[in-house]
């Protein structure tokens, strides 16, 4: 089995999805279909022994749409003028013909009302020229709809296209030529505006793609080449004011880089040799020579774009409910329209023409487009706005969950603290020296990326020490590490690990407790026989941490729980300074999972905030996981459901507000669409609504809810 992804031109709403499911889903060898309307993407799982991609493309073409491989969506646009603008040309032509017919009718009879009512009076002779103009307006306006309606008819599966054609033919049959032409024109306008509205959401995603320049400049020659041809390890030159084309490390030069396009950070970040830089960010005031570390398809920015594009596959429950409701709503409305057209004449002898007309009005107003399209437009607008401001949300389901958040668990190191701990004291014991302790500790931690390990390594280098890595190291999760240094076994770990080793004397215990009471983390170094010494390490609290906790409490998020593998003394100090509701210390990874599980059982909507690597099990156990400082971290991008590209904690309450605003907009859309349709159905039953007024209302409803959804593009986790 294989899966292939297509970009489908003409895929703008649920009606096209229905058409494609009928056409493609019926093919032998097609096993499964998935659609993303906002990105106009169709995913086909198929058996290559039975069907090939060419046959799938041909089947799409039979629907009047055009499929091309998803990978070619960024290639040069090779569509003809007609493929690009045919719908616009037909819509304008239909409008011109309608206006010409109306004007000719008005001039011929000298009565505006005669023209407006279609000349339905008994003594009114319908002019041939007007008939021709109206017929032309109908055909031109419905030109792109008729093939889809025909396909729906021969398959006996009515859709909106068929219903609209039936409404037009019904108006013609009753002699309402003006009304039929108006319905055809307004439906064409509706389809055109709907297409433009969805395209706006697509362009918002395309704007992310355009952040990265298409070419890069070789440092050695100054020549430019497409970024796709630049392999990792190539040296490129970026001048002041230019966007950085690829992820890499600064080799030469110093500058400040504006990372706001990717992280949302307001202040430029200083860059010097050895620092990481990322595609899509802007070099401000110095020339930088950069060694690329990733291919164009694997940069942090490209991964963000890919995740935003695929986010619609993880749909919010609200979106799923709307889709399920539409499946029931559409046939129910068709049944209602048929009942309106048939039952009054049969039961009470009412006028067939009058009630068939009212049934046609119900068919038109019952179109579910406003209901179905506005929700995904709202979701993708919110996701895209968040991504543009450095908050990557991997699907509507997580965006919705953020708005319903009730409890929050947070890692300590790197989340509530700055994540850059420093060694404050080196305490040798048993006759060992400070340099011996640092050498052994640095050797054991040589390959670790843990913040405490990096603190030890920085302190050792500052002391002029650069020992070789220990041999045969073994990491004991949540406890420490063991390995051989200069042929001897040494261990390094937490206070609890030291106690488990059975080497902790009363004097060492008292000394360790005193350090922990001061808010320090104690790391012990020992050998087979005794504890060689202690390292006292401390991390600074983030200045915004206490304000963050207060903001979250104000949003109804309580309890806020701090989870840490650190000692109880250090955890207690941090908890008191930040104002968290609870703290759990000296936790192993499985202990964090157990705490998260209990929170989920009690509060249902629970988030876990961590670094996306060490806290992966706990993040997976929560309703959704949030990774701090995910910029450049592949592990964090993959692990978390929400990734904060910068280390700005204030994004958390802003994310919650953004989510709640999005949910409010979607609710507004659903209530408005359903209320308007109910109103017009009642007007139709009372004989107070016409076909052209019904389609005008339906078009207006669709445009209004889409416009309301697109407002979310201006909303973001920084200002919501």
N, C-alpha and C positions, 0 to 999 in steps of 0.2 A: 504494500500500500504506500502511496505517496500523497503529499499535500502540496498544492501549488496555489499561489496567491496572485490575484489579478486586480488591476486598477480598472474600474468599469465606468466609462463615460456615460452619463445619463442616469446613474444610480443616485437618486436624490431623496427618496422617501420610501415608506413602507410598501407602497403600491408596486414599485419596481422590484423590491425584494420578493413580493408575492409572485410576480411574473417570472423572475429568474428561478425561483424555487420550482415552479411548475415546469419550466422549460429544461433547466439543467438537472433538477432532481429526478426527472423521469428517464434520464439517459442510463443505459446499461453501463455498469462499471463505476458510476458515481455513488460513493458511499455516504458522504456527509457534506453539508454546505454550511458555511458560516458567513455572516454579512456584517460589515461595519459601514453604515450609511454615511456617517460624517466624513470618513476618509475615503468613501466610494471604493471599498475593498471587498472582494469576494474571495473566500478561501474554499478550495475544493479538495476533498480527500477522495482519491480515485484509485482504481485498480489498473495499472498500466498495461496489463495483459488483455484488457477488454476495451479500454478507451484511451485516446491520446489527447494531449492538450489542444491540438489543432481542432479536434472535433468539439471541444468545449468552447473554444473561441467562436467557431461557426454557429453553435447553438445560441450563444449570447447575441450574435449579429442578427439572428432571426427575430429577436425581440425588439430590434431597433436600437439597441445599445451596442457599445464597442468595448471589448476587453483587451487589455494588454498586460504583459507580465509586470508584476508589482515592482520589480527591480528597475524597470525602465521609466518609473513615474517622474524621475528627476531629469530624464533626458530631454533634449531639445523637442519642443512641441512641433510635431509634423502634421498636425491636423489641417485640413483645408479650411478656407474661409467659411464654407457652408457648414462644416462640422463644428466650427467655433461659434458662428453667429447665425446659423440657420433658424434656430428657434426665435431669436430676436427679430429677424427679418420677417418671418411668417406672422408673428404677433403684430408687428407694426402694420403689415399689409392688411391683416384682418381688421384692424382698427380703422385704417383709412377707407377700406371698402364699406365697413359698417357706417361710418360717418357720411360717405358719399351716398349710400342708399337712403339714409335718413334725410339727408339734405334734398335729394332728388324727390323723395316722397313729399316733403314739406313744400317744396317749390311747386310740384305738380298740382297739389290740392289746396295750397295756401292755408293749411291748418297745421299748426304745431302739434296739437293734441291728436289729430288723425295720424300723423307720423309716429308720435310717441306710443299710441295704442296699437300700431300696426295696421291701421285701416280696417279694423274688425267690424265696422258698421255694415249693415245689410245693403245700404245704397252705395257702398264705396267700392269702386273697381280698382283692383290691385295693379299698378302699372308694371309692364314687362321689364322696363329698365331697372326698376327698384327690385323686382324679383330676382333679376340676374345679379345685381350688386350684393343683395343679401345672401343669395346662394353661394356666391364667390367668397364672401366673408366667412360663411359657415365652413366651407371646404378648406380654405386656407387656415383658419383658426384651429380646426380639428385635424389638420393634415398629419401631425405627428401622433395624434391620439388614436386615429382610426385603425392603424395596424395592430396596436395593442388591444383595442376593443375587439377586433376581429379574432385575435388569438384567444381572448377570454371567452368569446362566444362559441367558437368551434370546440373548445374544451369544456364548455358548460360550467365555467368557473368565473362568475361575474366579479369584476373589480370596478374601481372608480372610473376608469377609462370607459368601460362598457356602460356604466350607469349614466355617465355624462352624455355619451352618444345617444342613448335611449331617451334622455331628457330633451336633447336637441330634436330628434326625430318626432318625439311626441308633440313638441311645440309646432313643428312644421305641419304635422297631421291635423292640428287644430287651426291652421292658418295663421299662427303667430310668428310670422317671418322675422319681424324686428326682434322679438324676444329670443328666437332661436339663434339669430346672428349675434345678439348681445351675449348670450350664454357661451357660445363658442369663443368669442373674443375674450371674455372675462376669464374663462377657464385657461386659455392660452396665457393670459397675463398672470394668472395664479401660478401656473407651472413655471413660468419664467422667473417670477419674483422669488418663488420657493427655491429655485436653482441658485439664484444670486445670493440668497440668504445663507444657504448651506455652504456656498463657495466662500463666503466671508469667514465662516468658522474654519474652513480648510486653509484659507490664506493665513490665518493666525498660526496654524501649525507650520505652514510653509515658511513663515517669518523666522521660526526657530532654525530651519534648515539654512536660511540665508545668513545666519550669524557667522558661519564659517566661510572664509573666502575660497573660491574655486581653485586658486593657484598658490604655490609656495615658491620662494626665491632661494636658490642654492647659495650658501654662504661663500663657496669657493669661486663661483663664476658670476654670480649676480643674475643668472638666467632664471626665468620662471618656468614652472612645469605644473601640470594638473596635480592636485593633492592626492588623487587616486594612484599616481605613479610613484609617490614618495614612500620608500620603505622605512621602517624603524631604524634608527641609528644614523640617519642622514642629518647633516648640519644645514640649517636654514637661517636666513637673515630676516629679521622683522624690524622695520624702521618705525620711528615715532608716528603715531596716529593710525597705524595699520592694525588690522585684526590678526591675531595669531591663528595660523591655519591648521595646526596640528598640536596634539599634546606632546610635551617634551620637557627637558631640563635645560636651564640656562647654562651655557658654557662660558660665554664672555658677555660683558656689559652689565650695566645696572639701569634699572628703570622702575617706574610704577606702572602697574597693570590694573585696568578697570575690569573687574570680574563681575560687575553687576549683570551683564547679559545672561550669565549662567547661574550665579549664586545669589543675585539680588543685593549684594553688599553695596552700601552707599559710598564707602571710602575706597580709593585705590589702594592696592597692596604692593609694598616694595618688593622688588625681585632682584636677586643677585645670583652669581654663579652657585650652582647646586640646588636652586629652588625650582619647584615644579611650575609649569605654566600649562594652560589649557586652551584648546581650540575654541574660537568664538569670542575670547576675551580681547581687550584692546590695549595695545602697548602705547603708553602715553608720551613719555618724554626722553627716552633714550634708545639707542640702537642695541638690540639683543641678538646674540647668536645662540641658537637653540638646537640641541640634539633631539630629534624626534624619538618618542618612545612607543608610539602606537600608529598603526595604519589609519587612514581616513575613515574606514568603516568601523573602527574600534575605539574612537576617541570618546571621552566622557560625554561630549555634546551629542555625538551620533547615537550613543546608547540612550541618552535622555530622549531624543527625538523618537527613537524606536519604541521606547516604553510609553511615551505619550500617544503614539499612533496605535499601539496595541491595547491601550487602557480601556477602550470600549468593549473589549472581550470580557472584562470583569465588571459587568453592569451592576448599577445600584439596584437595590430591591424596589425602589420607586419606579425605576425604568422598566424592570421586569413586570411589575404590576400593570403599568400602562400598556405594555405589549400584550399581556394576557387579557386585559380588559378589552382591548381593541378587537381581539379575536372573537369575543362574544358580542361586542357592541355592533360590529359591522353586519353580521347576519340578522341580528335583532332589528336593526334599522331597515334592512331590506324587507323583512317580514312586515314591519310596521307600514312601510310605504305601499306594499302590495295590499295590505288590509285597508288602508285609507282609500286606495283607488277602487277597490272592488266591493267592500262590504256595504257602504251607504247606498249605492245603486241597487244592490241585490236585496238588501233588507228593507229599505224604506222608499225605494224607487227614485232616489236622487239622480241628478244629472250625471251621466257617465263622463262627459267631456269635462265637467267642472271638477269631479273628484279624481279623475285620472290626472288632471293638471295638478291638483293638490298633492297627489301621490308623487308626481315628478318633483315637486318642490321639496318634499320630505327627502327624496333620494339625494338631491343636490346638497341640502344642508347637512345631511347625515355623514358626509365625507369625514373620516377620522384623521385627516392629515394634520390639522392643527394640534390634535391631541397626541399623535404619535411622534411627530418630528420635533416638537419643541423640547421634549425631555432630553433626548440625546444631544441636541444643540446646546442646551443649558449645561449638561454635564461636560461636554468637550470644551465649551467656552471656559468653564471654571477650571478644568484641568490644565488647559493651555495657559490661562492667566497665571495660575500658580507656578507652572514650569518656568514662565518668563521671569518670575521673581524668586527663583531658586528653591522652589518647593516641588519636588517630584512626587506626584500621587499616582500610583500604578493602576487605578481603576475607579469607576464610579462607586463601587461597593465600599472602598476605603474612604472616599470623600464623604459619603453618607455617614459612615461609622464615626468619623471625626466630629460631626455635628451632634451625634448622640452620645458622645463620650461621657462616662460617669465616674470612672476611676482611672488613675494614671500611676504606673510604676516607672521608676527612673533609676538607672545605674548612677553610681556616684562619680567615679573617675571619668573625666572627659565630658560629663553631662552637667552635673551640678558644680563640679570643679573644672578648672581650665584644662585639665588633662595633660599638664606639663609639670609633674611633680619634680622636686629637687631633693637631693641628698643633703640633709642639714647637719648630720653628725655621723661619724664613723667611730664605733666604740670597740676597740680590740679587747679580747679576753684571752686568758690562758697563755699569755706571753707572746701573742701574735702582734704584728704591726698593722698600721692603717693601710699601707701599700699592699701587704699580703692579702688583707681582706678584700680590697678593691680589685686586685688582680684576679682572685678566685671568683668573686661575684661577677665581674665583667666577662670572664671566660665562660662561666655557666650561662650567662644571659646574651651571649654574642649573637645568637640567631633569633632572639625573641623580639616581638613587636609590641609587647605589653608596655603601657606607660611607665610602670615602675622599673622595668628592665631598661628602657631608654634613659631614665633618670640615672641609673647606675652607670651605664655606658658613658653618658655625658660627663659625669663626675670623674670617672676613671681617666678619660681623655684629658680633662682639665688638669689632672694631676700628672700628666705626661706618661700615662700607662696605656699600652695597646697590646694586651696579651692575646695569644692565639686562642681560638675557640676550644672549649672542652671537648673531649672525645666521649662517644657513646652516651650522649646526654639523653635523659628520659624525663619528659614533662609529666608531672603528676597534677592533673587538672584540679584547679582551685586550691592547690596546696603549695607546690613549688617545683623544683627541678633538681635532678641528680646527674652527676657526670664525673669523668676522670680528668683531673688537671695535674700535669706532670707525673702521671702514673698513679696518682692517689685519688680515691673516691671522696668527693665533697658534695654537700647538698646545700641548697638555698631555698628558704621559704618563709611562710608566715609564722606568727607566734604559735598558732595552733599546731602547725607542722612540727615546730621545734618541740612542743609538748609531746606530740605523738612519738617523736624520736626517742623520748625518755632521757633527754640530755639537759633538760631545763632544771637548773638548781634554784633554790629559794631566792638567792641574791639576784640571779638573772631575771627571775619572774618579777620581782619587785621593780627592778630597773625598767623592764619592758612595760609594766603597767603604768609607771610614771610617765613614760614617753607617750603612751596611748591616751592617757588622761589629758595630755596637752594637745591632742588632736593629731598626733603623728602616727604614721604607719611603721611598724617594726618589721624589718626583714633580718632573719638570722642566717648566719653562715656557719656550717659545721663540717666535721669529718666523721669517721667511724667512731671516734672516741668521745668527742666533746664539742661544745659550741665554741667556735673560734672568735665570734664577735657579732655585733649588731649594727645594722644600718638604720638610721632614723630618717624617714622620708615624709615629706609633707607636700600637699597640693593646695594651691590657692583657690578659694571659692570664687566662682564667677560673680562679678559685681551685680549682675542683673538677676541672680538666682532668687533672692528673697522677693523681689518685685514680681517675678514670674509666678511664684507660688501663690502670691496674693491675687494676681490676675486670674489664674486658673480657678482658685476658690470662688472668685466673683462670677465666673462662668458656670458655676455649679459642679465643677469637677472635684469630687471629694469622696474617698480619701486619696491623697497623693502619698505614695509609698516609695521610700528609698531602699533599694536593694544593693548590697555590696558584699564583696568577699573580704573586705577590710575588717579590722578588729572593732569591738563594740565601743571602745573609748573614742576612736576617731569618728565612727559613724554617729555617735551621740552628739559630738561637738558640731558636726556638719548639720545634723538634723535640727539642732537648736538654732543655729545661725540662719537656716533657710526657712524654717517654719513648716516643714513637711509634717503630715499627720502621723505617719508611722515610719519606722525604719527596721530593717532586718539586716544583721551583720553576720560576718564569717560564713557566708553562703557559698556552697559549691554550685556549679551550673544546674544540677538537678534540683537543688533546694530552691533556686530562683523559679524554676518551672513550677514547682509545687505551690509557691506563693501566688504566682500568676493564675494558676488553675483555681485556687480558692477565690481570688478576686473576680474571676470570670463567672464563677458560680453565684457569687453574691451580687454582682453589679452588671453582668452581661457585656456591656460595652467598655472594654479595658484596653488601654494602649501601653506598650512597653517601649521606653526610650533608652537606646543604648548606642554602641558604636557599630552595630551591624555585623560584628565578627564574634567576639567573645560572648555576646549576649544573644546569639542566634537562636538557641533553644527557647529562651524565655520570650523572645520576640515572636517566635512561631506559635507559642502557646497562647499569646494574647489575641484579642480580637483583631488588632493590627499592630505592626511594629514600626517604630520611627527611628531612623538612623540619623545621628548627629554628624555634621561635617563630612558628608558623603562625597564631596568634590574629589574626583580622582580615585576614589576607592571602589574598585570593581566589586569587592565582597559586599560592601554596604549597599551598593545599588542593586545587587542581586538578592540580598537577604531581606531588606526592609520593604514594607508595603508603602511607606511614606519616607522619602529621603530629603533631609534638610541639607542642601548643598553647602551651606556655610554653618559655622558654629553659633549662630545667633538663636539663643533660647526664646527670644520674644516671638519667633515665628510660631511657637506652639499655640498660644492663645489666639493669635491672628489666623492660624489655620482653622481653629474651631469656629471663629466668627465667619470666615469665608465659607466654610461648609454649611453653616446654618443659614447664611444668606442665600446660598445656592438652593438649598432645600425649600426655602421660602419662595423663591422665584419659580421653581418647578411646581409647587403647590398652587401658586397664583395662576400659572398657565393651565393646569388641569381644571381648576374651578372655573376660570373664565371661559375656556373652550366648551366645557359641558354646559355651563349656564347659557351661553349664547345659542348653542344648538337647541337646548330645551325651549328657549324663548321663541326661536323661529319655527320649531315644530308646532308649537301652540298657535303661532300666527298662521302657519300653513293650514292647520285644521280649521281655523276660523275664516279661512279664505282671504287673509290680509297680507299674504306674502306672494310675490311673483318669482318666477324662475331666475330672472336676472338679478333681483334683489337678494335672493337666497345665495347665489354664487358670489355676489359682491360681499355679503356678510361672511361667507365661508373663507373667501380670499382675505378679507380684512382680519378675521380671527387668526388665520395662519400667520399672516405677516406680523400682527401685534404680539403673538406669543413668541415668535422667533426673535423679534426685536427686543422683547423683554429678556429673552435668554441671552442674546448677544451683549446685553449690558454687563454680563458677568466677565466679558473680556476686559473691561475697564476696572473690574474688581480684582483684588489680589490679596494674598496673606499679609501684605505689608500695609494695607490701608483699608481693609474691609471693616 
